Amino acid sequence: MDRDFLIDLFSDFGPVTIRPMFSGFGISADGTNFAMALRAGLYFRADEATVPQFEAEGSKPFQYQTRAKTVTVNSYWQLPARLFDDPEELTHWARAALAAAQRAALSKRPKKRMPAKAAMKKSAAKKRNRRVGEAKRAHHSK
């Protein structure tokens, strides 16, 4: 699959960004990666809400081989081949994949950062404790 083929394939879905990734391309919309086009096929992002769709079609999760084992990536599933000829349904699957990717991104949001003033106090306390510890070690080593 080349870049032009992918742009055409997703034309009903809307604008996508296609970037080189591994041995193929990563496909994203609105800054969220939701698909991968690799030598082995086209893979869409999936989660507990969408995996049953893929399973019902007989699709498999993305796998790759290392020297020691086969690694299965359950968050990306191969797009059923029949969808390459059905742009309307492919668009539906692509929207579901984008939604799954967005849900995954939300669940990985970093915890709230400590306010700057509290962070400075914590840093000062760590430095003070480090100096006290160094002083104690120096005293005991004499």
HELIX and SHEET records of a PDB file:
HELIX    1   1 ARG A    3  LEU A    9  1                                   7    
HELIX    2   2 VAL A   51  ALA A   56  1                                   6    
HELIX    3   3 ALA A   81  ASP A   85  5                                   5    
HELIX    4   4 PRO A   87  SER A  107  1                                  21    
HELIX    5   5 ALA A  116  HIS A  140  1                                  25    
SHEET    1   A 6 THR A  17  MET A  21  0                                        
SHEET    2   A 6 GLY A  24  ALA A  29 -1                                        
SHEET    3   A 6 THR A  32  LEU A  38 -1                                        
SHEET    4   A 6 GLY A  41  ARG A  45 -1                                        
SHEET    5   A 6 THR A  70  GLN A  78 -1                                        
SHEET    6   A 6 PRO A  61  GLN A  65 -1                                        
END                                                                             
